[in-house]
């Protein structure tokens, strides 16, 4: 795992860490099953597009998911047609850390970065997490990591992240499936401008942040617990959710809402920590939501057609982003609704490149 000053905290929010579940599950046996989930493969269409409209203007919205089947080639003609006829593409909300240090500054920070991911006073995981959680960790680590004594001294949140990364790979799951990259490629191909909805956190003094992280970092035991529960008992559900996305099974995605992005416990642990308040991250979730909704409202007001991406949970939640737009009077049509229509690609100009879909991995 590569650690950089600008990614130290972002790593806690990575898709692999999203395996953590908020709802507690009954403890299972610490013996991990050897049956790997069966994943779909080959060319798959992904889910259909949600349609948001008002006053004759329309925005096509793609729900994205993590994790996804590793051996799937995503090819969606609907997405390509929607982007080809759009005047703007809006990305899903993201978080970026900017560390104001040069190359040599990063080199000098490396020792601090590595020490920040370790427990204080040289303690090991079995000394800082509950006995039941450590028993789960021991069994899962034996399967997905093997004999690595060094990781036993990591903070629970970082150990959970590393274990989740290994478990996803072993289950033939990819963190992103390359969906965002494919959307960017299509936008470039059809010369459609991309609006990045990005909340940037300036880290003016990385050393001070690292010091604050050690002194007032997240209470990551809850994150560790929920990640162990998820890896021990819920990998099949995650695999089913990934398969449902790949095959476009909207009903299955609705039933599994919450499985795709179950990182609330880890997110709350991070944003509620003292160092996060110093960085202005304590209200980051509503800020990112507001930024995306403002971008969507603006695009719908000025463009006949636009295209956007959201996580499937943000899209399907009863109080999610599209629910907010619906409450404001926008028409929202799901892809499996009888009123749903398929985007029609505009007639290409003689000099326009021929439509093409590439593998998304």
TAMO-V583234 format. One record per helix or strand. SS is the DSSP state (~ for helix, > for strand). FROM is the first residue (numbers start at 1). LEN is the number of residues. Records with the same first field share a line. If there is no record, write none. Layout:
BEGIN
SS: FROM-LEN, FROM-LEN
END
This chain:
BEGIN
~: 5-3, 10-4, 15-5, 77-8, 103-14, 120-3, 125-4, 131-14, 150-4, 156-15, 179-11, 206-11, 221-13, 235-13, 250-6, 264-8, 274-5, 284-19, 312-5, 321-7
>: 42-3, 50-5, 57-8, 68-2, 72-3, 89-2, 94-6, 118-1, 154-1, 173-2, 194-2, 198-6, 305-7, 331-3
END
